[in-house]
Amino acid sequence: MSEFWRAKIWGLLHDPALKALYTGSGRGEEGAWEGLDCMQGWVSPKAKSFTDSPLSNQWLKQVGLCDLIASASDRAAIGRLPAAQSAIDYNADGLQIRHLLSGAPQTLKLGAWHQHLTSQGNNRTTWLQNVETSLIPETIRTCTDARKVYWWFWRCYPQILSQGLDRDTQIPNEPCLPLLPADTRIPDASVWSHTTMTSALAGSLAGYYPDAEAYPKKRAHKNKDYYQSHPHVASFSFSPVQELIKASRKMRDFWAGSWLLHYLSAKVSWALAWKYGPDSLLYPCLYAQPLIDLWLLQEYPDFSQWIQLPSNRQLLTAGFPNVLAIILPDNGAAAAAANDEIVKNPVEAAMQQAKQTLLEEWMKLGKQVLTDLQKDKEIWMRGLNPRTWDDWLKSQWQVYWTALPIGDNETNLHQSPRQDTQYKEWQKKQNEFARPQDDLFVEPEAEFLRTLYDESLREYWQQGRQSPRQLPNLNVGSWWASIFDQTRFALNAVKNARTWEIPTAFGPRSTISGLGPVVHPGQPGNDWITEGDTANFWANQAGMFDGIEELNASEVLKRGLHRILTEVLFPKPSENREKALNPQQRIRLDLFYPDLSSGVAGWLRQMESKNNQNAIVYYEQVALEIQEHFPWAKTAADQPWGIPWITSNDSQWPNPRLLNAGWLIEDFSTANPNTRQLLTVQEKRNRIQAELRQVREFISQKFAPGNNPTDWYILAAGDGDGMSEWLKGKPLEAYENYLPEALRRKLDRLPEALWQPFQDFLKLKKRMGPATHSALSRALLDFSNQLVPYLTEERYAGRLIYGGGDDVLAYTNLWEWDSWLWDIRQCFKGAEDPKDEFTNEGDYWRWKDGKLPENLSERPLFTMGRKATISFGITIAHHSVPMAIALENLWDAENGAKKHKSRDSGKKDKNAVQVRVLYGNGNILKATAKFDVFNQWRELLNIGGVESAIFEQAAEIWGEHPAPVVEAISPWTVAFCSRREAFKNDEPKQQDFQDKLQAFIAGLYQTTETKHQLAEIQNWLKLAAFVLRNRNIKIGGNS
């Protein structure tokens, strides 16, 4: 196993960490691996001689291919350019980098380091090499545990380098170092993304053997003494038999379902990363993931000086997907099979380990919840029937996986284009295996490499040398995007072929989902129980349960999850456990999810920004009166809001649950504290109804029905558009768009024979290679783990439920949802920040001025770039609408946005938002528009002093007399506005409203299919009226 980790360390450090800042020949040097004790005896696979290595020469050369495969599509032929004509140095102007996807330029100028770096002159490379080596702690330098050393370099080294000059020169932290490119000639992906993928491929090429003696020694023969490992890309997915998220009755269930999927996925990822390395996880990227950092600190406590313990808020925000992509070795299993031999395949072992980890961790959570519920004197579910608990939990998960080799198994991993016949046959086999939509056309690239080789021959002959440099080859990395896509298709095929069924539940089923047996006590010799028995039993199990609902084991696990979080995340006494449980913590582990009434935070935040203290004081006064009138409600008042903005502002505002009779009554206990008599189910219901009438009447005197800030709750679900297309590289530009301007100016210096072939190559569309894919996965963490949480929870008073990759699931409020949504969209594509807190140079977002918010990095943060789009579904649900219905409509709304097409059928769909208002009477208002039109609607909505009645009138008149053609929209808006009493004596407002109304209607008309145009315009006008009417909270109730 040690050679596996040594190969990975070499792959991670095969390039100097600060290579982009080097000058001259220093770029050809390797990183700081030679000074590590655990690497003693290792010889670089790129060395000219392997005399000093005890390992097979052929095996080492094969491991050395990792660098070429990792950069195959990412740098392609650009990496073969003669250094004299193409070298780009960091200079007084800094270094130009390009956006990974859009190619947008950005000048990277190291603020704190710049002056010191440029003053080094010819000594710069030596000085940088000294920085790289001197920062490695002695404990790591002398550590012989190669796995620990690898984890340190992967997680801590990038961080410590950014602070490298602190102790010697008093130059502060340089946050932009993680953006240094792998190659300054095509500076679109960071060196860390490239070396991480290189190390994953190095390990896969080396093979994984628990016994270090199993690695091939000197003079071992391939396919005789050993089989060469072939890298595979594997995809592992799991899904619950019972939907954990959509089948939610309460916000607690909704949050718990999202977090459970996240936690289980993180546990599987951690298990695989611990065995095969964190670099092996292509998606999701594990770097700086809160749960991974937590477990890494538990495994290596001494890393705490470089890794900060994640905050409770970070730990409790879901972000891991239920689909994992992993790079794994096969230990030559395919080659062995061709010789009728059997070799244990790590791919199959890893997939089995992933499945086992998933099931074990799930059952462990179930056991912890049950133990917690039964720890009191009055044991919950005394004599529990194990079939209703263990049996249902064991049958909850379905697992699928598939794996494909990176390149055809029967061919070499690389081939020279100068060997024309062999090259064409090799290329044909790769195309047949990877099955790209069009055969991968690499002829311009191959022609450039041929010409480059011919030029190098002439150069060597002219200099009187004996042998030219190595024949430039093409390799299987060029087919990466297609291979990854085939893996995805294969996984879908496995899913579609599934034959499993929901296990049969004998006896009463869950009253929430209708699935699975209700948890109940066992009866000796009899597994059967009647609905009446379970109803009576659950009626007496109040507390976490309302006495009416009856849950299956999975639902009980979700409901009780918050009670065991401390033991789940911090199972052993440690300094980190003490920090997390510190009373000074602003976020408690056990109560960090919003109630459906917590949207009131948006109203109070707006009142605070408008300095409307009367409304805030009135809210506090009403809450106090409710507690005085109903003493049992004091428990609700003290509950946390689950809204980070509320917590961060140290607000003592009582929980808004007090204002909603329907939710508040859940805290009412029907038990008589004096007699403790047991009541029948009907008696309980009668008491609850009687109390509910009093609560509702009291609240209505303070906030009139239909004018209560807790009347509506809002959920949002968003997903990046066409991400599978991005992973295939379809939206990428030609290679020439990713070159820095400094290189363009140098291209005329190329030898005449090279100039035209290289120009032809630059017209090729850039391919999505393995390192670019790795960079994309890593970069998406900026959006999901930093930018989205900030926008949702600090800029606005919402709560991020799930933020992973390009997916967003959030709880927001009636007063902020539209502004939040537009900000998220602008952020996703790297457009201008509407609040002007971030710059957007080069399609990156970077904090401008003032105090840097917590959990936000100072460096430029990656966005998907200007060509990317995202679609959202929004549900605005009345408080009487069950959450399960709201969630079902939420995902239907997201799908509706994805399918939204413009008037011109040739235009793309998606890039849209669909809003659904779910009324308490069952009616639904549905409005769909492209995002740019949605912003025009927002501008119309935000005109000050315009009442909801204006939009109601516009909707009514449009419904009766719409503009028949687009040319009639302008006269229609002029006529409408000129007849409104609200605009009399205010011509500027009338003109402003008229212009924006015309722009909105025209925009919606032109971007909506003809059959939906008139209805959509009317629906958006109705939505505007609805939003304005319900945002205007009048205090005073019926009085």
N, C-alpha and C positions, 0 to 999 in steps of 0.2 A: 504493500500500500504506500510505502514511503516514496517510491519512484513516481507514483501517481501524483502526490502532492508536490514533489520536487519539480515535476514537469509543469505543473500548474503555476508554481512560483516563478519558474523561468518564463512561462508565457506571459504572466502578469508584468514581469520586469524585463522583458526582452527589449523594450524600448525605454530610454530614460524618461522618468516622469515629467521632466521639464524640457523634453526634446524640442518642443516648438520654440524655445527661447535660445537654443544652441545656435552656434554659427559653424560654417564650414564642415569639415570632416567629422566633427563631433556628433553629428546626427546619426552616423553609422555605428556609434558605440551602443553597448547594451546597458541596462539599468544596474541597480546596486545589489544584485543577487549574489555576486561572488564573495562578498564579505560576510555572508551568513553561515553560521556553523552547520545548520541543517542542510546546506547545499554543498558541503565539502565533498569532493569527488565527482561532482556533477560537471559535465562538459557541455557547453552550449551546442545545441543541434545545428547551429549555423557556423560552428567552428570549421576551419579548413582541415583540421586533423582531429581524429577521435582516439589517438594513441593512448591518452591518459584515462580514457573511460573504460570501465569494466563491462559496459553494456554494449549490445549489438550496434554496429555502425549503421546498419540498414534501419534498425528500429529508431535510432536517434534522428536519422534523416527524415523518416516519416513523421516523427513528432515535430520536426522543424517546419513542416508544411503548414502548421497552424497559422502562422503569420500571413502567408500568401492567401490561404483560403479566407481568412477573416477580412482581408482587404481587397478581395477579388473584384467585387462589384463596387465597393465603396471608393476605391482609388483607381482601380482598373489600370489601364495603360499609363495613366498619369504618373504612377509610382515608378515607371521605367524611364522617365525623362532624364537626360543627362544633367547631373547636378550643376554643372557650370552654367548651363543656359536656363535653369529653372529654380534654383534655390531662392527661397524667400525668407529673409531674416526679420526678426523683430528689431525695429529701429526707432528713431526719434518720434515717428508718427504712430508707433505701436504696430499692431498686426490686424489685418482685416480677416474676420471670420464670416462664414456664410450660414444662414439658417439651414438646418438639416433637411427640411422639406421644401420650403419656398425659395431658398437661395438668396433671401434678402440679406444685404450686407450690413455689417456692424463693425466698427473699429474697436478693437480690444486694446485698451491702453491701461496698463497696470498702474494704478494710482500710486500706491505706496512703494512699489518696487521699481517703478519706471526709471527714476533718476539714478538709483543705485545700479541698476542693471546696465543701462546704456553707458555708464561711466567705466565699465570694466574693460572695454576695448578688446584686444586679442585674448585677454585672460577670462573672457566671459564663460566659455564652456567649462574650463577647469573650475572656476568659482561655483558654477551651477552643480557640477558633479560633487563638489565638496558639500554643498548644501544638501543634496540628495542623500548622501551617505552619513553625514554627521547627525542628521535628525533621527536616524534609526536608534531607538533606545538599546542600551546594552542588554536588557532582559530579552529583547527580541533578537538581537544580533547573536547572542550565545544560546538561544533556545534551540533544542534539538527536536522539538515537536513540530514537524513540518506543517501539520494542519493548523496549529495555533499561529504559526508564523504567517501562513497564507491568509487566514482570517484577519490578522492585524494589517497586513499590507492592503488587503482589499477594502477594509472599512476605515482604518485609522490613518493610513499613509497620506491619502489625498487631503485630509483635514490638517494633519500636522505640517504638511508642506506649505499650506496657506499661511501658517503662523511661523514659518521657518526663520524669518529674519528678526523676530521679536527680541530674542535673548542677546543676540550679538550686536545688532545695529539699532535697536529700539525703533525699527520700522514696523508699523502696526500690521494687523491682519490684512492679507490680500485676497478678497473674496472671489476674484475672477479666475484664479488659477484653474479651477475645475473645468473651465471652458477652453483651455488650451487645446488646439486641434492636434489630431494624430499626424496630419501632414499639412504643412503650411501651404502646399500647392493646391490642395483641395480641402480647405479648412471648414468642413461642414459637420464633422463629428469629433468629439473630444478624444484625447489620447486614452482616457480612462475607459470609454466605451470600447475602443479598439482593443486595448490590452485585456479587458475583461472577457471579451469574446475570444481573443487569442488563447487565453488561459483555459477557457472552457473546451476549446477545440484541442488544445495540447493534452489535457487530461483524457479526452475521448480518443485521441490517437495513441496515447500511451497505454490505455487499458486499465481496468481496475481489478487488482488482485490483492486479496487480504495478505497473502504471503509475499514478502518482498523478494524472495528467491525465485518467484515465478516469472519475473521479468527477464527477457532474453539477454543472455550474456554474450560476450565476445565470440565471434565466429558461429553463432547460432544461425540456422538457416530458416528463412521464412517459409511457411507452409509445410515445414518438416519438424523443426524443433519448437516453433511457436507460430501462432497466427496473428497477423497484424490487425489490431482493433480498428474498426471503421466507425466514425462518428455518426450518430443517429439524432434526429430531432423527434422527440416524443411529445404527445399531447395527452394529458390526463384530465378527466372531467368527472364530476359527480353531481348528482341531483337528488333531491328528496322525493320520496314517494308522496308525502304530503307537503304541499307548498308551504314553506316556512314564513314567507314574507306576505304574500297576498291574503293568506288565511289569518288575518289579524283582526281582533275585536277592539283592542286598545292600542294606544301609541306605544305602550310598554312592549306589547307583543310585536309590533311592527319593528321597533328598534332592535329587540332581542333576536328576531328572525334574521335581520340583516347582519347583526354582529356575529351570530352563531355561524353563518355561512363564511363570513370573513375569518373568524377565529379558526375554524376547522381547516380552511384553505391555507391559512398561515402555518398551522401545525404540520400539515403535509409538506408544505414548502420548506419549513425548518428541518424536518426529518431528512428530506432529500438533500438539502443544502449541507447539513452536517456530515452526510456521508460522501457526497460527490462534489461539494463546494458550492458557495452561493452564486458563483458565476454560471453554474449550470442552469440556473433558472433564468431562461430568456424572458419569460413573462409569467408573473409580474417580476419586475426588477426588485431585488431585495435590499438594495442599498438604502440605508437610513430609514427603512420601514420601522415604525414604532415597535411592533411586536417582535420583530427580528432583533432589533437593538436590545430590547428587554431581555430576551432569552440569551443573547450573546453575552450580555453583562452578567447574567446568572451563571453562565458557563465559565467566563473569564472575568472575574470581578476586577482584575487589575487593568482592564481596558477602560475603566470608568474615568481615568484621567484624560481620555481622548473622546469618549462617547458620553454625551449627556443623557441622563435618564429621561425617557419620553414623559411628557406630561400626561396626567390622567385623561385630559380631553383628547389627546392624540391616541391614547390607547383605546379609547372608547368610540372612536370613529372608524366605521368599517371601510375597507378599501381593497381587500383581496378578492379576486374573481374566483369563480368555481371551475375555471379552465386554466390549466398550467401548461406552459411550453418549456421543455427541458432538453438540454444537449447532453447526450449520454454515450458512453463507449459500448461496443458490443463484444469486446475481447476476441474479435475474429470469429464469432459464432457462424456467420454466413459462409466465410471461407472454409471453416471446418466442416460445415454441413456438406459442402461440395466434395469433400474427401471422405464422406460418410463417418465423420467423427463428431462427437458432441462436446461442446464447450459451454460452460455456464455463462449465460448471457446477462450482463448487468442491466440491460434494458428491461427484460422481463422481471428481474429481481427488484428493480426500482419501482416498477408499476405495482408489484405485489406489496412492497413496503408502503407505498402511498395509500393503497386500499386498506391495509391493516392499520396504519396510523389513523386514518379517518374514522374507522369503526371503533378503535380503542378509545380515541379521544372523545367521541360522541357518547359512548357508554360511560366513560369516566365522568363526564358532565352530568349525565343522568343520575349516577350514583351520588354525586356531590349534592345535587338539588334535593334528592330524596332524603339524604342524611340530614340536610339542613331543616327540611320540613318536619322531620321526625325527632328533632333533638329536644323539643320542649316536653314538659311533663305530660301534657295532653297530646299524645302522639297522633300525628296526622296519618290517616289511613292505617290504623292499627290492623294487623293481619292482612296487609296488602296482598292481593292476588298477583303473583309474579307474572302471570300471562298477560295481564293488562299493562304491565310496566316493561319488564325486560324484553318480552317477546315482540312488543310493538316497536320499541326502540331499535332492536336488532334488525328489524326488517325495513328500517326507514330509508336506507341509502342505496342508490344504484350507481355503479361505477363503470366508466367506459375509458378505454385508452387505445391509442394506436401509435405506431412509430415507423418512420421511414429513414433509410440511410441517406446521408448527404452525398448524393451522387450515386450512379449506378454501381452496384456491389461487384460486378464482374469486370469493371475497368479500373484503371489507375485514377488517382485523385487529380492528376494534372497531365497535360499533354502539350508538346511544342507545336505551334502552328507552322514551323518550318518543315516539319515532317508531314507533308501535305496529305498523303493517303491515310496514314494513321490518324492524323488530326481530324479529318472529315469523318472517318468511321467513329472515332471517339466522340465527336460532337453530336453525331446522329444518335448514338446510344444515350447520351445525356438528355437530348431532347425527347427521345422516346420514353425515358424513365420519368423525367420531371414534368413532361406534358405541358409546356407553357402554351398559352393561347395561340401564339405564333411561335414557330421555331426561333429559338434565341439567335438573333442575327448579330454575330460578333465579327463579321468579316472586316469592317473598317478597323476594329481593334486588332484583329489578327494581322491585317496588312501593315498597320503601324508597327507592330512588334517585329514583323519580318524585316521591315525597313530599318528599324532600330538595330536589329542584330547585324544586318549588313554593314551599317555605319560603324558599329563597334568593331567588326572585323577589319575594316579599312583602317580605323584608328589604331588598333593593335599592331597591324602589319607596318604602318608608318612609323610606329615607335619601336619596331623590332622585337616585339614580345612574342612569345611562343604560343600562348593560348588566349582566346578572347574570354570575356566574362561569361558567366553562365547563360545558357540558352534561355531566353525569356519564355515562360510557359503561361498557358491559360489553365484554370482549374475549376473544380466543381462548385466553388463559391459563387461563380457567375450565375448558376441556376438556383441560388438560394431562395429567391422569392417564390419561384414555381414549386420547389420542393416543400416549402412551408405551407403553401396553399394546398398542395395535394394532401399534406398531413391533416389539414383542417377538413378537407372534403372526406377523407377517410374516417375521421372521427364522427362526422355527421352521419355517414353511412352506418357506422356501428350503432349510433343512437337510434337511427330509424329502423334498424333491424331488431331492436330490443323486443323481448317477448314477456317481460315481467308483468305481473298484475298486482294490484293493491291487495295485501293480505286480507282474508276474510275476518270480519269482526263478529264474534258471536255475542249476542246480547246487545244492550243499549250502546249507541254510538255517541261521539262527541256532539254536543248541541251547538258548537261553533262551526265546525267544518263538515259534520256528518261522516267523518272518517275515523276509523280506529275505535277500539273498545274504550268506553269510559273507565277511568281508573276507579277501582272499588276494592273493598276487602274481599278476601276469599272465604268461601264457606266449606267446611270439611266435607270432602267427598262430592262436592257439587260446584262446578264452575259456572253454572247458570245463575243469572240474577235478572230481576224484572226491572222495567223502567221506573216503576213506583219505588222500588228499593233504592235504586241509585239516586232518584230525585230526593228522597228523604235523607239519604246519606249526605249528599252534597249540600243540602239545605242547612246542615249543621256544621259545615266546614267553612265558615266565614273567615274573614281576614284578608288573605290575598285573593280570595274568590268571593263573589257576591251572593252566594247562597242559591242562585238560580241556574247559573251556567254549570255544565258538566263537561270536563275536559279529558282528552286522552293523554297519554304519557308525554308525547312531544310538546303538546300545548302547556302542560304543567311545567315541563323543563323550561320553556320560554318564559313563562310567567314567574318562575322562581330564579331565573338566571341572575338578576341583579343582586340577589342575596349572597351569592357565592363568588362574586367577581374578585374580591380580595384574595381568596384562597386560590382561585384559578390563576391569577396573574402573579401573585407573590406567595407561592406555596411554602417557602422556607424563610425562617428568620434571616434577615439581611439588612444592610444599611439602606438598600433601595426600597425594601418593604417599609421600613420606618419612614422614609421620605414620602412614599406614596400615601401612607396612613397618617401623616402629620396633620394635626387639627388645623394648621394654618393653610392647608390645601384649599384652594378656592373651589375645586371640583371634587365632589365625593364620588368614589368609585361606584357606590351602590345606587345612586340616583342621578344619572346623567342622561336623561331623555326627556323631551318635552311632553307636556300634556296637550291634548287637543285644544285646550283653552289658552295655551301659552302665546298664541298670536297676538294677545293683548299687548305684548311687549312692543309690537310695531306701533300701536296707537300711542302708548305712553312715550315711546321714543320720539314720535312725531310731535307730541305735545311738549316734550322737553325741548326739542329743537326750536319750536315756535315760542318757547318761554310761556306756555299756557299753564301756569301753576294751578289755576282754578280747577282744571280738569284732573290734574294729578292728585290734588288734595281731596277732591270729590271722590275719586276712586278709592283712596285710602280710607276715607270716612265711611263709605258704603261697606267696604270689607270689614271694618271694625264693627259696624252695626249688625251685620249678618252674624258675626261671631258672638256678639252679645245676645242676640235673639235666639241663636241656635248654638249652644255651647259645644255640641259635638263637632261643629265645623272648624274648631280651632286647629284640629289636626291638619286639615286641608290647607289652612292659611300658612302653615310653616313649611309646607312641602317645597323643595327646590323647583324652580321654573323649568330647568333643563335647557335654558337659553343662555349661551355664553355671554352675550352682551349684557344681560341682567347681572350675571355673576361678576363679570369684570368690572362693572360699575359699582360693585358693593352695595347694590340697592337693597333696601329693607322692605320693598313693596311686597305685600301679601300675595300669595298665589291666586291668579285669576280664576281658578276653579271655583272660588267662592261665588262668582257672578253667574254661574251656569247651573241651574237647578238640576238638570238631567245628569250632569257629571258629579255634582256635589253630593247628591243623594246616595251615590255609591259608597260614601264614607259613613253613612248612617247605619248604626248598628241597631237591629231590631230587638236585641236581647234586653230583658229587664234587669238592670244592675242590682236590684234589690232581691228579686226572687230567683234569678238565673233560670227561670222556667224555660223549658223547650217549647217552641211554638211550631205549629204545623206550617207547611209551605204557604197555604192560603192566608193564615194569620199574619205571617211575615209580609206577604204581598200587600195585605190590607194596611198594615202599619206604615209600610213604605209609601204607599199611595197617599195616605193621609198626610204624612210628613212632607211629601213632595208637593202637594197642593199648597201647603203653607209656605214652603220655601219659594215656590214659583211666584206666589202672590206678593210675598215680601220683596223679592228682587224686582218684580215688574213695577213696584212703586218707585224704584230708584232708576232703573233703565227700562224704558217702555219696550214691550214686545216688538221685535223687528228692529230695535235700535240698541242692542246689547253688543258690546265689543267682542263677546265670545260667541256670537251667532255663527261665524263662519271659520272654517279651518282650511288651510291651503297646503297641498302637496305638489311637488314638482319632480319630474323624471326627465332626464336628458341623456342623449347618446350621440356621440360623434357620427357624422354621416360618412358612409362608405369606407369604414376603417379597413375592411378586407381589401379594398382597392389600394389604400395607402400601403398596406403590407406587401402588396404585389408591386408597388412602385409605379402604378399607372399615372397618378397625378404629378409625378416628379418631372422636373424640367430637363433640358439637355445638359450634358456635362459642362458646357461652356458657361452656364449660369451659376456654377458653383466655384468657379475660379476667382481668386482675388485679383483686383485690378493690377497689382504689382506683377503678377505672372503674365497677364495679358500684354503688358508692355515689354516683356522679355521674349515673347514668342517669336518675334521677328528675328531674333538672334539664332534661332534653330538652324541647323544645317539645311540647305535647300532641299535635299532629298527627304528630310523628315517633315518639313513644314506642311505640305499638302496632306499627307496621310494623317498627320495629327489634327489638322483642321477638319478632315472628314470624320475622324473619331469623335471630336468634340460636339458634333451635331447629333450624336446618339443620345437617346433619353437615358438619364442616369438610372441605374438599376438599384433595387433595394437589396443590398448585400447584408451579410450576417452582422457585421459591425454596425452598419447603419440601423438595422433592426434593433440591435442591442441599445444603440444610442436613443432610438425612439422610445423604447420601453423605459429606459432610465429617465429620459427627459419628461415623459408624461407625468412622472412623480412630481415635478414642479407644479404642474397644473392641478393635479388631484390632491396632493398632500400639503401644498402651501397656498396657492392662489385661491382655489375654491373655498377652503376653510376660512381664509381671511375675508373674502367677499361675503360669504354667507353668515359668518358668526361675529365679525368685528365691524365691518362696514355696515352691515344690516343685522337686525335682531332675529335671525333664523337659526336653524340647527341643521348641520350636514349629517344625514343619516348614512349615506354611502358615497364615497368619492374614490373611484378606482379607475385609472387610465382615462378614458374619454367618457366614462359614465358618471352621472350625477343623480343623486336621490336626496331630496331635501325637504324640510318643513319650513315654510315661510309664512307670511301674514298678509292680510288684505291691504295694508297700507304701503307695503314695500315690494310686493312680488314682481311688479312690472319693471321697476328700476333694477332690482336684483337680477332679474332674468336678462335684461339687456346688458348689464355689466358682465355677466358670465359669458354671454355670447361674444362680446367684444374681446374679453380675455382669451377665450378659446382660440380665436383667430389672430391674436396679437394686434388688434386694431387699437385706436386711441382709447385711453381710459376715460370714460365719461366724467369721472370725478377728478381727473388730472393728478392722481396720487402717484401714478407710474408713468415712466417714459416707455415708448414702444419701438425703440430703434432696433432694426433688424428683426422685427417680429418677436422680440423678447420683451417681457415686462420687467422693469426694474424700479424699485422704490426711489422716489425723487428726494424729498427733503424731510426734515423733522425726524423724530424718534422712530427708529425701525420697530415695527410691531413684533410682538413675540411670535416665535415659530415661523418667521419670514426671513429668508436669506437676503443678504445685502447684494449678492451678485445678480446679474440678469437672469430671469427665470423663463424657461422655455414655454412657448405656446405652440399650437399646431400650425400657425402661420396663415397668411392672408388667403390662401386657396381653400382652407379647411372650413367646413360648416358643421353645425350641430342642430339637432331638432329636439324640441321639448314638448312634453305634455304637462298641462297644468289642470288640477281639479280644485275648484272652489266649492267646498261642500258645506251645506247647512249642518249645524251641529246634530240634528236629528237623523242625518243620513249615516247608516252604519259604515264603519271604516272599511270593511271588506268590499262594499259597493264602491266607495270612493277609490280604493286601490285598483279595482277592476277597471274603472273608468280612466284612471291615471295612465295605465299602460295602453289602453285603447286610444287615449288621446295622443300618446307618444307615437303610436303606430299611424294614427291619422295624420300627424304632422309629417311623418316620413313619406307618406303617400301623396301629400299635397303637391299638385302640379300647376304650373303656370298656364295661362291662356294658350300660349304657343306650345303644342305638344312636344316640340323638339327641345324645349328647355328642360333642365333637370328638375326632378322632384326634390323633396327634402328641404333643408335649410329653412324650416318653418316652425311655427308654434301653434298648437291647438289648445284652446282654453275651454274647459267644460264647467259650467255652473250647475251644481246638483241641488235643486230645490227640495225642501222637505216634503212637498206633495208628489214627488216623483218626476216632475218635469226637468228637462235638461236643456240648457242653452249652450250651443256649441259654436265656437268661432275659430276659424283657421286662417292663417296668413303667413306669408313669407316674413322673415325677420326684419327686413328693411321696412316693410309696410307696417309691421308691428311697432316699429319705432316711430313712424309717422302718427300712428294711433296714440302713442304715448305723448308725443308733442301736443297733440290736440287735447288730450286729457289734462295736461299740465298747464293749460292756459288759466291763469288765476281769475277767480271770480265768476267762473262759468258754472251754472247750476246743472244738476242732473236732468232737469226738465227739458233743457235745450236738446239733449241727445234723445230723450224719449220722443220729443216732437219730430226730430229728424228721422228717427226710425219709423215712426208712424206714417209720416208723409212719404218717405222713400218706399214703404211697403205699398202705398196706394198709387203713387205717381213717381216711379223711378225714372232716372235718366235713360232714355232708350238706346243711346249710343255714347261712346266715350266723349265725343265732341260736345255733348249736351250737359256734361258734368259741371262745367264752369258756369253756364247760365243757371243751372239748377241750384248751385250753392249761393250764387248772387241773389236769386229770388228768395231762397229760404232765409238767409241772414237779414235781408232788408226788411222782412216782415216780423222779426222777433222784437218783442217789447224789451227784452233784456239788453239789447244793444242800442236802444235809443239814447241819444246824447253821449254815446261813447263810440265814435267812429273808428278810432285806432283799434279798439278791441274787436269791433265788428270785422274790420279788414283782416286782422290777425287770424281770427277764427275762420273767416271765409277762406283765406289762403291755405290754411292748414287742413281744413275740411276738404277742400278741392284736391289738394295733394294726396291726402289719405284715400279718398274715394277713387281717384284716378289710379293710384298705385295698386290698390286692392283689385280694381277692375282689370288691370292689365296683367296681374300675376295670379289670377284665379281662372279656372276652367269656366267656359261660357255658361254651362248649366248651373254653376254654383254662384255666379257673380252677384246677382241681386240679393240672394238670401244671405251671403256672407257679409255684404255691406250692411244690411239691416241688423244682423246678429252682432257685429262689432259695435254698432251704435247703441244697441241694447246693452251690451256689456259695459260700455262707457257709462251709461246711465246707472247701471247696477253698481258699479264700483264707486262712483261719486256719491251715490245715495247712501250706501252702507258704510262708507268711510266717515261720513258726517255724523258723529255720535253726539246726540243732544243729551245733556245731563238734566236730571230732574224727574225722570220716569213719567208716570201717569199724571202727576201733578203739573 
